[in-house]
Amino acid sequence: MDRLDAMKVFVLAVDEGSLAAAGRKLGRSPAAVSRAIAFLEQRLGAELLHRTTRSIKLSVEGERYVEVCRRVLAELEEAEDIAAGPRSTPRGLLTITAPVVSGEMALRPILDAFLDAYPAVSAKLLLFDRAVNLIEERIDVALRIGPLADSAMVAIRLGEVSRVVVAAPRYLKQHPRITEPRDLSKHQIVAMAHLPNSWTFAPYPGSSAPRIVRFNPRLIVNSTYAAVASAVAGRGLARMYSYQVAERVARGDLEVVLGDDEDPEMPVHLICPQGRLPVLKVRAFTDFAVPRLKKEFAGLKRSIRRAVHHGS
């Protein structure tokens, strides 16, 4: 039996969660899938999977071996792409991650268009508002907002975003005027559950100390969409990334306050592990997505700047 084929079967069985599901995807019987895994176990002299009638579970040896298999198969795919050169067609599974809102708003439509252009590629889009280790979680490409800490990644700058304080026009009409950050103490605040009950603003001219405004929030939520919706409903002031509220600001549902007091803008990058960029599907996606994402973030930036200028 071919060892590489058996490794592919093993990885797919793990990813699908059962031998039967892997067999359906490969067009093989569960017995054929079981034979492929048994072949590997015999070569290694170790049990890779604990099997039941309905599910499978990796053994300790299997957990280590599946990661080796993934790495070998990825390197083989990369070698085949490089050897085929311009004759090759992008193919296979592309795994991408992004923050929830930017992934849904900016990245997903571009990914849809990419899949239309490259029918041999399939994609997995994972949206998390948390740090993701691209190597450990086998991610090909990630959209990142903020400073980059990992120099082992290839990074392509897409633009900049800022934080903005927003509120519904009717809320602002019914409450004290806001001209500087300390005025926020007189207002109702819609806060995010994972963030501290304080907002930091740029220092006064001639000072290096940031201005910190502490508050007791009237409403705490753990969803960006909920925070935006509550601000639109007039529940109070919310502080969001500019791209998260650009559409609502453009429609007049929200107004930006304190735009001239915000911290400097934060960079937006598309990043990928050093070894993944030469893989044809990854290179094709970055070539396709980068100019479109640059245009998208530039448009969002202009929209917010117009709102800040108009408000001032």
N, C-alpha and C positions, 0 to 999 in steps of 0.2 A: 504494500500500500504506500502511496505517496505521502511523505511526512508533512510537507507544506499543506497539502490538501487536508490532511487530518487536523493540522493546527487551525486552519480556517474553520473547519467544522466545530472544533472544540470551542473556539472563541465565540462563534455564532450561537452555539448552544448556551453558553454562559450569558450572552447578551439577551437572548430570547427567553431564558428562564426555564426551558424544557427541551428535551430531545425531539418531541413531536413538533414543536414550533420551529425548531431549527430545520427539521426535515421538510416541513411545508415550504419554508423559504428557499431551500435548496432543491426542492423537487425530488427528495429522497425519502425512503421509509425510515421510521424511527430505528428500526433494526440496523440499517446501514449507518446511521449516525452513531449508534451505540458501538458498532464495530470499529469505526474510525477512532473513537475515544479510547476504546479498549486497546487498540493498536499502540496509541501513545503511552498508555499506562504500562503496557508490557515492555516497551522500550525503556521507559524510565524506572520501572520497578517500583512504582508508587501509585496509589489510588488518587486520581485527580478530582473525581466527583463522588459525592454521596447521593445515590439515586433512590427516589421513591416512585410510586406509580404516577404521581402528579407533578413532581418538582425535582429539581436538582440543587445541590449545595456544594460549593467548592470546599475541598479539603485544605489543610494548611499548605500542602505541597501544590495543590491546584491554584491557590491564590497567588503563589509566587510564579508558577509556570504560565498562567494566563497573561501576566504582564510581560513576560519574556516573549510570548507568542505575539502579542500586540506589537511590540517593538520590532520584532523580526519581520512581521508582515508589512508594517508601515515602511520599514527600510527597503523591503523588496519592491513595494509599490513605487517608492521614490526612485529606486534604481531603474525600474522599467520605464518610468516617465523620462528620466534623463537620457536613457539609451534610445528611446523612440524619437526624442527631439521634436521637431515641428510636425512630424507625422502623427504624433499621439493626440488623442482626444481626451479632454478632462472627463473623469469618471470616478465613481465610488462615492462613499459617504463623506460629506463635509460637515464638521461639527463646529458650531459658532456659539459664542456666549456674549451677552450684553446686559446692562441694567434693564429693568423691566420696561420703563416708559420709553427710553431711547430705542430699545430693541423693537418695541411694538410700533412706535411712530416713525422712526427713521430707517431702521435696518430691515425690518420684515418686508416692506414693499420692494426694496432693492433686491433682497434675496429671492422674492417671487419672480422678479424679472430675470434674475440670473438663472434660475431653474428653467425658465422658458427658453432661454438662450442655449442652455447646455443640458439637453435631455438625458444624458448618461450620468449626470450627477444627481445624487439625492442629498438631503440636508437634514440636520438636527439643530434646531435653534433653542438654546437653553437660556432663559431669562432669570437672572438672580440679582437682587440688590445686596450682594455680598461679594467678598473677594473670592476668586476662583483660581486655583492652581492649574494652569494650562497643561503642564506636564502630567501631573498626577491624574487629572480628570480627562486626559486625552482630547484636549480642545485644539482645533486647528487655528482658529482666528477668534479674537476677542475685541469688542469695542470697550474702551476704557475712558473714563472721565476723571480728570485730576492728574496730579504729578505721578510719574512712573517710578516705581522703586526697583523693578527688576531689569537690570541691564542685559540680561541674557536673552531678551526678546528683541525681535525686529519690530520697530515702531514707525508708523507712518502718521504724521500729524494731519488731522482733518479740519481743525478749527478751534474755536474757543467757546466756552459757555460761562455764564456768570450766575450768581445767586441774586434773586430779586425778592423784595417784599411786595405782596400784592393784596388787594382787597376789592370787594365789589363796590362800584360807584355809590350805590345807595348806602352802604355801610359808612363810607368816607363822608358822605353828606350829613349823616346823623351823629357823628362823633368828632372829638376835637381834632383840629388840624395837625398834621404831622409835617414838621419841617426839619427835624433832626432825630437821630436814633433814640435819645432819651425820652422823646415824646411817646414812645411805644408803651411806657409804663401806665399810660392812661387808657390803654386799649385792650380789647379782647384778642387773645392769640390762639390760633389753631396750630398745635405743635405736633411733630412727628415723634412717635413713641421711642424710637431708637436713638434720638438725639437729645442732648442736654437742654434744660430749660433756660437757655441763654443764646443770644445771637451776637456774633462778633462783626464789627464794621471797621472800615479803614480808619487809621489815626487822624486826629486833627492835623491840619497843615503845620509843619514844623515839629511835629511829635512823632515818636516811633512806637508809642504804646497804642495798641488797638483799643477801640471803644467796645466794651462788653455791656450788653443790655440783658439783665436777668428778669424773668417774669414767672408768674404762676399761670399756666395756660388755662383757658376756659374749656378747651376741647383738646384731647389727645387722640390721635389716630395712628394706625400702623400701615396705612396705604396712601401712596401718592395720590391716587385718584380720589380717595375720600377727602384728603386735605384740600385738593383743588375744588372739589364739588362743594365742600363746606364753605370755603372762601367765596365762591360764586353765590352761594345761598345767603351770604351776608352774616356768617357766624363770627367773622373776625379776620385778622391779618394772618397770612401764611407766608412762609419764606421757602421758595422752591428754586430749583434750577430753571434758568430762563427758557430752555426748550420745553420744559414740562407745562408751561403756562403761555407760551407764545401764541398759540391759536386762540385761547380765551382772551388774551389781551388784545389781539387784532380784531376780535369780534366785539370788543367793548364790554365783555362780561367782567373783566378785571382791570384794575388800574395799578400801575407800578408806582410805589412811593420810595423815597430815599435812594433813588437810582444813582445819584452822585456820591453816595456815602458807602457804596458796596466795596468789598475787597476786590483785588485784581481778578481778571478772568482766569478760568482754569482751562488747561488744554484738553482736547479730545484726540485720542489716537486709535488707530486700528493696529493691533499687535498680534504677533504669532511667534511661536518658538523658532529659534534659529534654523533647526533642521527641517521645518515644515514648509518654508517658503518655496524651495525648489520643486515641491510636489505640484504637479500640473494643476490639479483642481484648486489648490490653495492660491497658486499664482494667478490663475484665471479669475478667481473670485476677487482678489485684491485689485487686480487691474480693472475689473468691472465695477467694483463697489467704491473705490477711493474717490474718483472724480464726482460720483453721484452724492456720496456722503459729504464731501467738501461743499458742494452746491447747497445741500440741504441745511447744513449747520450755518453756512454763510447767510442763507435766507432767514433762518430763525434769529440770528444775531441782529440783522438789519431791522427785523420786526420789533424786537425789544428796544433797540436804540431809538427807533422812531417814537415808541411809547414813552421812553424816559425823557426825550427831548420835548415832546408835546406836553408832558406833565409838568416840566419845569418852566 
